[in-house]
Amino acid sequence: MEKEITFDPDLIHEIFKLAWKRKAAERGKNELSENMESEVGASSSKRSRPTFANANALKLSAELLRSFVAEAIQRAATIAEAEGSTKIEATHLERILPQLLLDF
């Protein structure tokens, strides 16, 4: 049995870390504005702590992403074929995206 090509879990981990960093920065801005509006000297009860990802969770996320992309390509190819096109274009992806997101 041939091994299916999938996304590298390290790549998925780097994407997650970037998303976590952006979320933490956004949360920090929100807390700063809330502290300025509240009483002076009040401190936040939330503490920043590092976020970790389990190796199995990263593998599962990579597989889910592979499955999502493969399904998107198959659905877009079906639309393109029905229109008589041999190439998948952005409009084909735009047409299948709403239902794809509902299905996943």
N, C-alpha and C positions, 0 to 999 in steps of 0.2 A: 504494500500500500504506500503510495507516494504521500509525503508530508505536504499539507497545504501551506501555502505562504500566508503569513499573518504579520501583524504589526509587532515590532520589537517592544517587549514590556518596558525596557529602559526608556524608550521614546514616550510611551504612555505615562510613565512616572514623571518625566520632565514636563510634559504637558500639564499633568495634575499639579505639580509643584508651582508652575507658573500661574495656574488658576487660583491656587491657594494663596499665593503671594499677593495677587491682585485683590482677592477677597479680603485679606487681612489689611491691606492698605486702605481699601474702601471702608472697612469697619473702623479703622483708626481715625479716618476723617470724620465719620459719623459720631464717634465717641467724643472727639475733640469739640465738634460743634455743640453737642449735647452738654458737655462740661462747661462750655462758655455760657450757655443759657441757664444752667443751674447755679446753685450756690457755690461760692468760692470755697475751695477746700474739700469739696465732695469728690470722692474717688470712685472709680468704676469697680464693680465687684468681679467683672470678667478679667481674666488674666490671659495674656497671649501665651500660647503653648505650641510647640511644633506639631505638625500633622504628619503622620507616617502612613505608609501604604504597605500592606501585606503582599508578599511576592505572588501568592495565589490570586489575590484580588487584581493585581496588575495583569497577570496572565488571562484572567477571565475578562477583564476590561478590553484587552487587546483582541481577544476572540470575539467579543460582542461588537467591537468596532469593525472587525473584518467582516462579520456577518452582515452588519448594517450596510457597509459599502458594497458588498457583493449583491445584496438585495436591491439597492438603489441602481446599480448598473444593469441588473437584469430587467427591472421594471422600465427603466429609461430606454433600454434596447428594444423592448416590446413596443413602446410608443413610437420610437424612431422607425422600426420595421413597418408598423401599421401605416405610417406616413410615407413609406417608400424611400426612406433615407438609409444610408449605410453608415452614417456617423451619429453618435450621440452628441447632441448640442445642449447648451444651457437651458433652452426652452423645454427640452424633454425632461430634464431634471426638475425644473420648476413645476412642471405638471404633475409629477409623481410625488413630490416632496410632502404635500399636506397629508395624503393618505399614508405614506411611509412613516411619518412621524407619529401618526395615530396608531399604527400597527406595532410600533416598537415602544 
